[in-house]
């Protein structure tokens, strides 16, 4: 549906009046970052922020989630809006007056996601009498840990309104960009997978390698072979990224260890390539190990699926945001990024769209902005009102 001009304008005016309290909430959350699945302080802050609104609220059984349902005055479909709650185990180095001091940090902007979703809830609750359908507000911990979304799905977040949601939307703030919404139909973010390998040889003294079976050069050969696999076995039109990020071997410089191991992150954009790598990589390292008289344990684990935006939902989202904020603030990306996101589990279940919102502070050159997960990452909470409006607009386009 096309949202009427006066409705969009009313949302923006109301969001501007909510901006101070959304900033206050965001900064309060920034001071109390909590990693993982249990986020009691954050959960309590969300419950207090939603208190008094006409919402049906439940909390998670296996994690510290909050699910809030707004039921419109008239029957209609259901739509889901999501904001993730958890922080990272990173000591903050921003020097901000509201910086965290507990050894954790909202280095990925989830404090903005929570505050923006609270803002959307407030905006839509004020429109309850005009809504035909329901909105599910999904406050999710455990995104960084990989598994918060599947737990909430298992606990029934997609059916929280009494019928399964027809669409789902989420927004992620992004450094290096200022004030622009970005998305694309189809694959938006890569799937994340873990490949772990342990090579078993025969230990010995570093001065007598001929009496041992050294697993280290075998490991090195495997790592080089992984790079060749990515560039020579896969199409450049459907690529994968294989990055070996962890190595271990002997505990002393003069010892040839019995075993050596590595771990790699594997990023993919399609199920076909994922399946090829899931089968092909363990087979390749097994053959290399056998050629050198070693044995190997190789495990390929799927952590996050590819984040795939529904084409129709994304086209509608782009149109709605363009009508609301202007074409100069909405960008259709030409290529996906290879970072991963567990909102992908939601989009595997229902059609929807994930978007980015540029949130570089005005005093920082976007080209110099520290990226997500940096201890010096900073985000402009001036975007909170627009984030709330955008989420509300995305919900309204599905509720006639």
Secondary structure, DSSP 8 states (H G I E B T S, - for coil): ----HHHHHHHHHHHHHHHHHHHHHHHHHHHT--BSS--HHHHHHHHHHHTTSS-EEEE-SSS--EEEEEE-SEEEEEEEEEEE--BBS----S--TT---SS-B-TTSHHHHHHHHHHHHHHHHTTGGG-EEEEEEEEE--TTTT-HHHHHHHTTGGGTTSS--SEEEEEEEETT-EEEEEE-SEEEE-EEEEEEEEEE-B-EETT-GGGSB-HHHHHHHHHHHHHHHHHHTS-TTS-EEEEEEEEE--SSTTEE-SEEEEEEEEEESSHHHHHHHHHHHHHHHHHHHHHTT-EEEEEEEEEE--EEE-HHHHHHHHHHHHHHH-GGGEEE-SS-BS---TTHHHHHHS-EEEEEEEE--TTS-GGG---TT-TT----GGGHHHHHHHHHHHHHTT--
